[in-house]
């Protein structure tokens, strides 16, 4: 963390920790002993290297109503959220983070793992081998037919293709034209190689209805 010019490092670090936990920008009468017990605390500073260490009680982090699981968005909101806009902070960065094992177990982990990939690729549930994946390049500029041809070429030996993040529904490569080319390439590759293939399309959009349409 780097304070803005004229601000003391320790005071800014303490303000940073307070802003990301129980602190407020004005004195309030509602703070009690429990509130104080879940303060985030600065326990190390190195002003010369712009380094500080903060301990956050895990009770501060949000939990799901549905299953009690932890959520990373809450961790990020507190640790590197509002404090980025503080008047005495030039910038803050996370270089390292430690979670107690008991708290780590509250995260549900990835929805799928390599065993699921093996199953989808018809390789059984154990020892399914290496899964070779790629992103078609260039990330932008290919029209539907060349994109499908690139997929076909990769699937001669590869398994899994995903859209690059910028690839979506550009006017020169609209999904209703591109995806049929991908399907054609996939079917041809499966027929020729005898192996299952996967494609992950980018359906990211700013509206749920658009995501459903994609």
PyMOL commands that set and color helices and strands:
alter all, ss='L'
color gray80, all
select helices_A, chain A and resi 9-19+33-37+47-49+58-60+72-80+82-85+101-104+114-120+144-154+175-193+208-213
alter helices_A, ss='H'
color red, helices_A
select strands_A, chain A and resi 2-3+41-46+51-55+89-91+133-135+160-162+198-200
alter strands_A, ss='S'
color yellow, strands_A
deselect
rebuild
show_as cartoon
